[in-house]
């Protein structure tokens, strides 16, 4: 018959059980479950590499295959020198605008995803000179494409992907100067003629652009605080513009094409991993070159540069919230009207804009 354990033996057994429970708890704490390891959405790790959380740039897409939704609200200031106005001295005008962008990205696998965005932009003159010489523009732009990851190395902190996109831009220029010229040249014009006749067609010019592009995108981690992102992109554009011809009494189509190349680089500093201050700063540069056809005029070489700076909250891997500012130098000249209604170009404009940026990654 088994003997009942003594008090001393029971104490020894309890001590052994206690040690075993402590060791088991230590192992469990050192190796958390998959659920415990993902206190934030696990998909947020798709933009993390070698211990660094990457910021999505403003001036280029990223090398990461992510699932996220984002919105950007922006205000713009557009300075255009030497805008031609009939036989008057060219004017320096300032336009203002607003822009709203919605972007969405979905990862199908760890290495394959689809992405797209839609953007609405309105730019208009702020005074009589600006409205008369430049009027206003309204643009609706959409783009959709795919991303394929080619390389990801946690050891070296490197990721390389390729992207291909198709885009469509539909715009409308509101042009006051051609309308005023037509009114001056038409004797005894009435309000009814403007509303019901052909003169009102001078008030706007429809335009559209279809694009196809593809590029290589890379990301490089330089420690937990620093990172670089860069890309090279080529794009081809088919463009149509439909001004009104008074003598024909109808609109005619101007077809042009453009070849563009984009070279972008972004550098980021994230203070959060080492200082617990949830702030990240990113500086960006974009250079665009290529050839733009001009209807009835020689082709033009593109050569504009963009500088960007963004400050972001970096306390959560699944959230990007920040403010960004961009300056575009040596932009595309604006069309204007010189003597006898001839089309001429302004000087090279400077575009400045700021954005409120919000993205959620899951």
C-alpha positions as CSV (number, residue, x, y, z in Angstrom):
1,X,0.0,0.0,0.0
2,X,1.4,3.4,-1.0
3,X,2.5,5.6,1.9
4,X,0.9,9.1,2.2
5,X,3.6,11.8,1.5
6,X,5.0,13.5,4.6
7,X,4.8,17.3,5.1
8,X,8.4,17.6,4.0
9,X,7.9,15.7,0.8
10,X,4.8,17.8,0.0
11,X,6.9,21.0,0.3
12,X,9.6,19.6,-2.0
13,X,6.9,18.7,-4.6
14,X,5.3,22.1,-4.5
15,X,8.7,23.8,-4.9
16,X,9.4,21.6,-8.0
17,X,6.0,22.5,-9.5
18,X,6.6,26.2,-8.9
19,X,10.0,26.1,-10.6
20,X,8.5,24.3,-13.5
21,X,5.7,26.9,-13.9
22,X,8.2,29.7,-13.8
23,X,10.4,28.1,-16.5
24,X,7.3,27.5,-18.6
25,X,6.2,31.1,-18.3
26,X,9.7,32.3,-19.2
27,X,9.7,30.2,-22.4
28,X,6.2,31.5,-23.3
29,X,7.3,35.1,-22.8
30,X,10.4,34.7,-24.9
31,X,8.4,33.1,-27.8
32,X,5.1,35.0,-28.2
33,X,2.4,33.5,-30.4
34,X,1.6,34.9,-33.8
35,X,-1.4,36.8,-32.4
36,X,0.6,38.3,-29.6
37,X,3.5,39.3,-32.0
38,X,1.0,41.3,-34.1
39,X,-0.4,43.9,-31.7
40,X,-0.8,46.1,-34.7
41,X,-2.2,44.8,-38.0
42,X,0.4,42.3,-39.3
43,X,0.1,43.8,-42.8
44,X,1.8,47.0,-41.4
45,X,5.1,44.9,-41.5
46,X,4.9,45.1,-45.3
47,X,6.6,48.5,-45.2
48,X,9.2,47.5,-42.6
49,X,12.6,46.2,-43.5
50,X,15.6,45.3,-41.3
51,X,14.0,47.0,-38.3
52,X,13.1,50.3,-40.1
53,X,9.6,51.5,-40.9
54,X,9.5,53.2,-44.2
55,X,7.5,56.4,-45.0
56,X,5.6,56.6,-48.3
57,X,7.1,59.4,-50.4
58,X,5.2,62.2,-52.1
59,X,7.1,62.4,-55.4
60,X,7.3,58.7,-56.2
61,X,5.6,55.4,-55.5
62,X,7.4,52.9,-53.2
63,X,9.1,49.6,-53.6
64,X,6.7,47.9,-51.1
65,X,3.8,45.6,-51.7
66,X,1.2,46.9,-49.2
67,X,-2.5,47.0,-48.5
68,X,-3.4,50.6,-47.6
69,X,-5.8,53.4,-48.2
70,X,-4.9,57.1,-48.1
71,X,-6.1,60.6,-48.7
72,X,-4.2,63.8,-49.4
73,X,-5.6,67.3,-49.3
74,X,-3.5,70.1,-50.8
75,X,-3.4,73.8,-51.5
76,X,-1.2,75.2,-54.4
77,X,0.3,78.5,-55.5
78,X,1.2,78.8,-59.2
79,X,3.5,81.7,-60.3
80,X,3.7,82.2,-64.0
81,X,6.0,84.8,-65.6
82,X,5.5,86.6,-68.9
83,X,2.0,85.4,-69.8
84,X,1.1,86.8,-73.3
85,X,-2.1,88.9,-73.4
86,X,-2.9,90.1,-77.0
87,X,-0.7,93.0,-77.9
88,X,-0.2,94.1,-74.3
89,X,2.9,93.8,-72.2
90,X,3.3,90.2,-70.9
91,X,1.9,89.7,-67.3
92,X,3.3,88.0,-64.3
93,X,0.3,86.2,-62.7
94,X,-0.4,84.1,-59.6
95,X,-2.9,81.3,-59.6
96,X,-4.2,79.3,-56.6
97,X,-5.6,75.8,-56.5
98,X,-6.9,72.9,-54.4
99,X,-6.2,69.2,-54.9
100,X,-7.7,66.1,-53.4
101,X,-6.2,62.6,-53.9
102,X,-7.5,59.2,-52.8
103,X,-5.1,56.2,-53.2
104,X,-5.7,52.5,-52.6
105,X,-3.3,49.6,-52.7
106,X,-4.0,45.9,-52.2
107,X,-1.4,43.1,-51.8
108,X,-2.5,39.8,-53.4
109,X,0.6,38.0,-52.1
110,X,3.8,39.1,-50.3
111,X,5.3,39.8,-53.7
112,X,2.4,40.9,-55.9
113,X,-0.1,43.7,-55.6
114,X,-2.4,46.2,-57.4
115,X,-2.6,49.9,-56.7
116,X,-4.4,53.0,-58.0
117,X,-5.4,56.5,-57.2
118,X,-7.8,59.3,-58.2
119,X,-7.1,63.0,-58.1
120,X,-9.2,66.1,-58.6
121,X,-7.4,69.5,-59.2
122,X,-8.8,73.0,-59.6
123,X,-6.6,76.0,-60.4
124,X,-7.8,79.5,-60.9
125,X,-6.7,83.1,-61.1
126,X,-7.0,85.2,-57.9
127,X,-7.3,88.6,-59.5
128,X,-8.4,90.2,-62.8
129,X,-5.0,89.8,-64.4
130,X,-4.9,86.1,-63.6
131,X,-8.5,85.4,-64.6
132,X,-8.1,87.3,-67.9
133,X,-4.8,85.8,-69.0
134,X,-4.9,82.3,-67.5
135,X,-8.5,81.6,-66.6
136,X,-8.9,78.4,-64.7
137,X,-8.4,74.6,-65.2
138,X,-10.2,71.6,-63.8
139,X,-8.5,68.2,-64.0
140,X,-9.7,64.7,-63.1
141,X,-7.0,62.1,-63.1
142,X,-7.1,58.3,-62.5
143,X,-4.3,55.7,-62.5
144,X,-4.3,51.9,-61.9
145,X,-1.4,49.4,-62.1
146,X,0.5,46.5,-60.6
147,X,3.6,46.0,-58.5
148,X,5.9,42.9,-58.4
149,X,8.6,42.5,-55.8
150,X,11.8,41.2,-57.3
151,X,14.1,41.2,-54.2
152,X,13.8,41.4,-50.5
153,X,16.7,40.9,-48.1
154,X,16.4,41.5,-44.4
155,X,20.1,40.9,-44.0
156,X,21.2,43.8,-46.3
157,X,18.0,45.8,-45.8
158,X,17.2,46.0,-49.5
159,X,14.0,45.7,-51.5
160,X,13.5,46.1,-55.3
161,X,10.2,46.1,-57.2
162,X,8.9,46.9,-60.6
163,X,5.6,48.8,-61.3
164,X,3.5,49.3,-64.4
165,X,0.6,51.8,-64.6
166,X,-2.1,53.1,-67.0
167,X,-3.6,56.5,-66.5
168,X,-6.3,58.8,-67.9
169,X,-6.6,62.5,-67.3
170,X,-9.6,64.5,-68.4
171,X,-9.4,68.3,-68.1
172,X,-11.1,71.5,-69.1
173,X,-9.5,74.9,-69.5
174,X,-11.7,77.9,-68.8
175,X,-10.4,80.6,-71.2
176,X,-11.7,84.2,-70.8
177,X,-9.3,85.9,-73.2
178,X,-10.4,84.1,-76.4
179,X,-14.1,84.8,-75.5
180,X,-13.4,88.5,-74.9
181,X,-11.5,88.7,-78.2
182,X,-14.4,87.1,-80.1
183,X,-16.9,89.5,-78.5
184,X,-14.7,92.5,-79.5
185,X,-14.5,91.3,-83.0
186,X,-18.3,90.6,-83.3
187,X,-20.3,93.8,-83.6
188,X,-23.7,94.0,-81.9
189,X,-23.3,90.8,-79.9
190,X,-26.0,90.1,-77.4
191,X,-26.3,87.9,-74.3
192,X,-28.4,85.5,-76.2
193,X,-25.7,85.1,-78.8
194,X,-23.3,84.2,-76.0
195,X,-25.6,81.6,-74.5
196,X,-27.2,80.1,-77.6
197,X,-24.7,80.9,-80.3
198,X,-21.2,79.7,-81.0
199,X,-19.3,82.4,-79.1
200,X,-19.8,80.7,-75.8
201,X,-17.7,77.8,-77.1
202,X,-14.6,80.0,-76.6
203,X,-15.1,79.9,-72.9
204,X,-13.7,76.4,-72.4
205,X,-11.3,74.0,-74.1
206,X,-11.6,70.2,-73.4
207,X,-8.5,68.2,-73.1
208,X,-7.5,64.6,-72.3
209,X,-4.3,62.5,-71.8
210,X,-3.8,58.8,-71.7
211,X,-0.5,57.5,-70.2
212,X,1.4,54.2,-69.9
213,X,4.4,54.0,-67.7
214,X,6.7,51.5,-66.0
215,X,9.7,51.7,-63.6
216,X,12.0,50.2,-61.1
217,X,11.8,51.1,-57.4
218,X,14.3,50.4,-54.7
219,X,14.5,50.8,-50.9
220,X,17.6,50.6,-48.7
221,X,17.7,50.5,-44.9
222,X,20.7,52.3,-43.3
223,X,20.1,51.4,-39.7
224,X,16.9,51.6,-37.6
225,X,16.7,55.4,-38.1
226,X,17.8,56.0,-41.7
227,X,16.6,54.9,-45.1
228,X,16.8,55.7,-48.8
229,X,14.2,55.2,-51.6
230,X,14.8,55.7,-55.3
231,X,13.1,55.0,-58.6
232,X,13.5,55.3,-62.4
233,X,10.4,55.6,-64.5
234,X,9.6,55.9,-68.2
235,X,6.2,57.2,-69.5
236,X,4.5,57.7,-72.8
237,X,1.5,60.0,-73.2
238,X,-1.2,60.4,-75.9
239,X,-2.7,63.9,-75.7
240,X,-5.8,65.6,-77.2
241,X,-7.0,69.1,-77.0
242,X,-10.1,70.6,-78.7
243,X,-10.2,74.4,-79.1
244,X,-13.0,76.1,-80.9
245,X,-12.4,77.5,-84.4
246,X,-14.6,80.5,-85.1
247,X,-14.2,80.3,-88.9
248,X,-15.1,76.6,-89.1
249,X,-17.8,77.0,-86.5
250,X,-16.8,73.9,-84.6
251,X,-14.0,72.4,-82.5
252,X,-11.0,70.8,-84.0
253,X,-8.7,68.2,-82.5
254,X,-5.0,68.8,-81.7
255,X,-3.2,65.5,-81.2
256,X,0.3,65.5,-79.5
257,X,2.5,63.0,-77.7
258,X,5.1,63.1,-75.0
259,X,7.9,60.9,-73.8
260,X,8.9,61.5,-70.1
261,X,11.6,60.1,-67.8
262,X,11.5,60.5,-64.0
263,X,14.4,60.1,-61.6
264,X,13.5,60.3,-57.9
265,X,15.4,60.0,-54.6
266,X,14.1,60.2,-51.0
267,X,16.0,60.1,-47.7
268,X,14.2,59.6,-44.4
269,X,15.2,60.0,-40.7
270,X,12.9,58.3,-38.1
271,X,13.6,59.3,-34.5
272,X,11.1,56.9,-32.9
273,X,13.3,53.7,-32.8
274,X,16.0,55.2,-30.6
275,X,14.5,58.2,-28.9
276,X,10.8,57.2,-28.6
277,X,10.0,60.6,-30.2
278,X,7.4,59.6,-32.8
279,X,8.6,61.9,-35.6
280,X,10.0,61.1,-39.0
281,X,11.4,63.6,-41.6
282,X,11.8,62.9,-45.3
283,X,13.5,65.0,-48.0
284,X,12.8,64.3,-51.7
285,X,14.1,65.2,-55.1
286,X,12.5,64.5,-58.5
287,X,13.9,65.3,-61.9
288,X,11.8,65.0,-65.0
289,X,13.1,65.1,-68.6
290,X,11.9,64.1,-72.1
291,X,10.2,65.5,-75.2
292,X,6.8,67.2,-75.5
293,X,5.2,67.8,-78.9
294,X,3.7,71.2,-79.5
295,X,0.9,71.6,-82.0
296,X,2.2,73.8,-84.9
297,X,5.4,74.5,-83.0
298,X,8.8,72.8,-82.4
299,X,9.0,70.1,-79.8
300,X,10.0,71.2,-76.4
301,X,12.5,69.5,-74.0
302,X,11.2,68.8,-70.5
303,X,13.6,69.7,-67.6
304,X,11.7,70.4,-64.4
305,X,12.9,69.6,-60.9
306,X,10.8,69.1,-57.7
307,X,12.0,69.4,-54.1
308,X,9.9,68.0,-51.3
309,X,10.0,67.9,-47.5
310,X,7.6,66.0,-45.2
311,X,7.2,65.7,-41.4
312,X,5.3,62.6,-40.2
313,X,4.0,60.9,-37.0
314,X,5.8,57.6,-36.8
315,X,4.5,56.1,-33.6
316,X,2.4,53.5,-35.3
317,X,3.5,51.2,-38.1
318,X,0.0,51.0,-39.6
319,X,-0.5,54.8,-39.7
320,X,1.1,57.6,-41.7
321,X,0.0,61.1,-40.8
322,X,1.9,64.2,-41.7
323,X,2.4,67.4,-43.6
324,X,4.3,67.8,-46.9
325,X,5.5,70.7,-49.0
326,X,6.8,70.6,-52.6
327,X,8.3,73.2,-54.9
328,X,8.4,72.5,-58.7
329,X,10.9,74.6,-60.6
330,X,11.2,75.1,-64.4
331,X,7.7,73.8,-65.1
332,X,5.9,73.6,-68.4
333,X,5.1,77.0,-69.9
334,X,1.4,77.9,-70.1
335,X,-0.3,78.6,-73.4
336,X,-1.4,82.2,-74.1
337,X,-2.7,84.4,-76.9
338,X,-0.6,87.0,-78.5
339,X,-1.2,89.4,-81.4
340,X,-4.3,88.6,-83.5
341,X,-5.1,85.5,-81.4
342,X,-1.9,83.7,-82.1
343,X,-0.9,81.0,-79.6
344,X,2.2,81.8,-77.6
345,X,3.9,80.4,-74.4
346,X,4.6,82.0,-71.1
347,X,7.9,81.8,-69.1
348,X,8.7,78.7,-67.0
349,X,6.3,78.7,-64.0
350,X,7.0,77.7,-60.4
351,X,4.5,75.6,-58.5
352,X,4.4,75.4,-54.7
353,X,2.0,73.2,-52.8
354,X,1.4,71.8,-49.4
355,X,-0.4,68.6,-48.4
356,X,-2.1,67.0,-45.4
357,X,-1.4,63.2,-45.7
358,X,-3.2,60.4,-44.0
359,X,-2.7,56.7,-44.8
360,X,-3.8,53.5,-43.0
361,X,-2.0,50.2,-43.6
362,X,-3.5,46.9,-42.8
